[in-house]
Amino acid sequence: MQGAPNRTRVPIRTRVNLAFALAVAVLLAIAAASYRSVASLAETGQWIGHTHEVLAAIDAVVAVTTTAETSARGYALTGEERFLETYQSDARGAEAALATLRRMTADNPGQQRRGDGLEPLVREHLARLADTVAIRRDQSGAAAAERVRAGSSTGLAESIQVAVEEMRAAERTLLAARVGATGARAARTRWIILSGSLAVVMVTVVSGLLISREIVRRRAIDRGLRASEARYRLLVDRNLAAIARTRRDGAVLECNEAMVRLLGCASREEVLAMTASQFYADPADREHLVSEFAPVGGVVDREVRFRRKNGAVIWVSMTFLEYEDEGQPSFEAVMLDITDRKATSARIEELNATLARQNRDLAAANQELDAFSYSISHDLRAPLRAMQGFSDALLEDYRERLDATGHDYAKRIVAASRQMDALIQDLLAYSRLGRAEISLDPLSLETVVDEACGGLEMELKECEGEIAIERPLGRVLAHRAVLGQIVTNLLANAIKFTRPDTPPRVRVRSERAGGRVRLWVEDDGIGIAPEHRERIVRAFERLHGVQQYPGTGIGLAIVQKGATRLGGQAGVESEPGAGSRFWVDLAEAAA
């Protein structure tokens, strides 16, 4: 019988060498992939910080422009120099804020285009404010106050707000994308390290088995140990991590080339001539680190500061292992330079501190706005009440001495002061809706609607109107005062905008779907053209004259903002001459 053919066997030594070469290649690949991933994470972190800075610059433009408008109006109405000084300072600050925003968005052509649209709007707004200030200074307080009441910059301010919101939305989209990219890259980094570690473990296990077979085959333990030592030296010398062995007294026994590079020395001999305490920026750090070990044995992970040969201080992540070598306590340490990572962390902390300061500044601005609202509510309404009182007294006590023209003028003063008082109250309500802290509680829609109808009882009697409520209406999660204001405004709006000589008929009903409740307020009034449906929810937008349909022009704006604060939505369905159907959509509360 013919024998089996001879097969060429690869020597075990060669296979061991190949295994270690593979381990080195895996380590190099892990290090390279980890370095790229960490660098990418750091870069993404910088872009996230840049996005926050751009958002802060946008807020700065809005804050300075708003403060300039408030100060200009305050000066126009009061003539006090402190308002003028604040206005002049903020007008200059607005130009600086625009310049900062343009500089910070230089890397984003889309934001630059949006900035090109925002800048002329802000400058035109500031120019109109300057005209108001000039009128107060050069003409009279009455002319300036009339210009303020006319609200000539309202549409322009809304255009500025729209432009600002577009820039904010674009920047927040960038922020979300960058934060998402950071999470994905962090997950990829963890996967690289985990899979690479498993691969190294597998290669190490296979290498150990091959080494054992080599030792058994040769029956020469001493030669096998020398070969293993040589391979270990190769692995240490080629490792990207710095590795060093020292005695407890600080003498350096050995180190690899990565350790030489970490310290910025010229050669391995130069490192071996040093003591371990000389590695540290503060030699006392090593003594403290050594003191954490038990008498012998243990592992400590620390981040410490090293001083390089050129005097530069770097941060090092160290795994410190104590063992006994020929009866002498010794240490072996594996080290990585993490200076860049620490700098990135410091930058993030600095950005967080900046955001905290900006939040404090915003809180201070809100406090100033609260103070201004209080001044409007008390100081500005006081003369209005005086106007109403004296006008009523004039009509009552001097009725016989006034001719028809005098009566007409006095009635106009009363009507104008009441209109102004209503406008101030609506402005304050609109402002409070945007800033007040509200809590959502389970509420009965029927209770809120009944209370609103009770408050409108006099108006219903005067116009011979009727409100039909289709019960039950359900329960929603809302704030009682805000929801009551929304319902009152909708019902008052439905009663007011009726056809001539036609008593208003209002229908209130609700619908439930998908955990939401939609409250409908339907009327048979004059209706709204499709092109005007968005205009009516803006502050001060009116489709009809005050003489025809009295009001302040803020009621539906309060409805819109109130619904948003309650986590819902508001809208309208209407056709001219066919009535209107307003709705408010809110979360349903458990029964």
Salt bridges, closest charged atoms under 4 A:
GLU53 OE2 - ARG347 NH2 2.55
ASP59 OD1 - ARG168 NH2 2.70
GLU69 OE2 - ARG73 NH2 3.23
GLU69 OE1 - HIS125 NE2 3.25
GLU80 OE1 - ARG82 NE 2.62
GLU95 OE2 - ARG123 NE 3.20
ASP107 OD1 - HIS50 NE2 3.27
ASP116 OD1 - ARG102 NH2 2.16
GLU119 OE2 - ARG102 NE 2.85
GLU119 OE1 - ARG123 NH1 3.27
GLU124 OE2 - ARG128 NH2 2.83
GLU146 OE1 - ARG149 NH2 3.21
GLU165 OE2 - ARG168 NH1 2.84
GLU214 OE1 - ARG217 NH2 3.50
GLU214 OE2 - ARG218 NE 2.35
ASP222 OD2 - ARG226 NH1 3.94
ASP237 OD1 - ARG233 NH1 3.02
ASP237 OD1 - ARG268 NH2 3.13
ASP249 OD1 - ARG247 NE 3.69
GLU254 OE1 - ARG233 NH2 1.74
GLU254 OE2 - ARG245 NH1 2.16
GLU257 OE2 - ARG268 NH2 3.53
GLU270 OE2 - LYS309 NZ 3.06
GLU292 OE2 - HIS288 NE2 3.51
GLU292 OE1 - ARG302 NH2 2.35
GLU303 OE2 - ARG341 NH2 2.62
GLU303 OE1 - LYS342 NZ 3.26
GLU322 OE2 - ARG248 NH1 2.47
ASP325 OD2 - ARG245 NH2 3.21
GLU350 OE2 - ARG347 NH1 3.46
ASP370 OD1 - ARG435 NH1 2.01
ASP408 OD2 - ARG412 NE 3.14
ASP421 OD1 - ARG381 NE 2.75
GLU446 OE1 - ARG471 NH1 3.24
ASP450 OD1 - ARG471 NH2 2.89
GLU451 OE2 - ARG480 NH2 2.83
GLU457 OE2 - LYS461 NZ 3.59
GLU470 OE2 - ARG507 NE 2.49
GLU511 OE2 - ARG509 NH1 2.97
GLU522 OE1 - ARG507 NH1 3.21
GLU522 OE2 - ARG509 NH2 2.79
GLU541 OE1 - ARG535 NE 3.19
GLU541 OE2 - ARG538 NH1 3.94
GLU573 OE1 - ARG581 NE 3.91
GLU575 OE2 - ARG533 NH2 3.27
ASP585 OD2 - ARG516 NE 2.94
ASP585 OD1 - ARG518 NE 3.68
GLU588 OE2 - ARG512 NE 3.78
